[in-house]
């Protein structure tokens, strides 16, 4: 599918899958591209006299704005902190911009702003600037939030995907899919007996601990829209090697598996908001896992696969039954409005 053959934006163009990637590359990056933007990282690594920084920005439109394990305020801080951290930067400063719909209850706004304050304080970052706009009723779904962030680079040591070689380990810091399923259940009329909490959390402290102790981490991403599948596909597309993932090693909570089986979802396509995917030198994989597991946010960390000579540019999955299948980005929208 060529995005230029479509004449209108679809929900699929915001889902983190193939349609979104094509839109970004063909409609946005093509006219705006430069050496920094073309890398399409989670943030931009910038150099000023005597200082290296990472700058990032993100917008959040989750519905409902309050869900098990978090809310829109917490999510907007965690999402931007995590984008800085996976770029190898120590999060320092955030902006907060709000688009408010006429009729939004002030009590909801107060709750979300207090959540922003609490999450930022706990993560050791400051909200230093922002903006507020109000639009007429019906022109916005209650509240949209944008946060931009600046982080000091490097945090421990720098990251370089060019150093990735066959044998390197793929680590994930905990069970996947919790956030997407928590939001789905909170907006669903279906009588699910299971309760799932979003994994929404700021990862700066955990990632900082890993980078300061281990020089073997080469690359990181937080698997948000499009989930683990999108993050792995992005990694593989930039390599002359392949990725082999062992399906039984991918951590998934039993409650998330249950909902996925009922609704036909694959957990690897579901968004996380408190997990990190790492590529680590083989010799340092076990020590890095130990460091992750020593932190409350990394207790469920696992090694899920390896970089391989075979299958250049693609992700292969060794299934529980012993077969091999190819893993793709999700083509379109699975769960709209989840982050």
Order of alpha helices (4+ residues) and beta strands (2+ residues): alpha-beta-beta-beta-beta-alpha-beta-alpha-beta-beta-beta-alpha-alpha-beta-alpha-beta-alpha-beta-alpha-beta-beta-beta
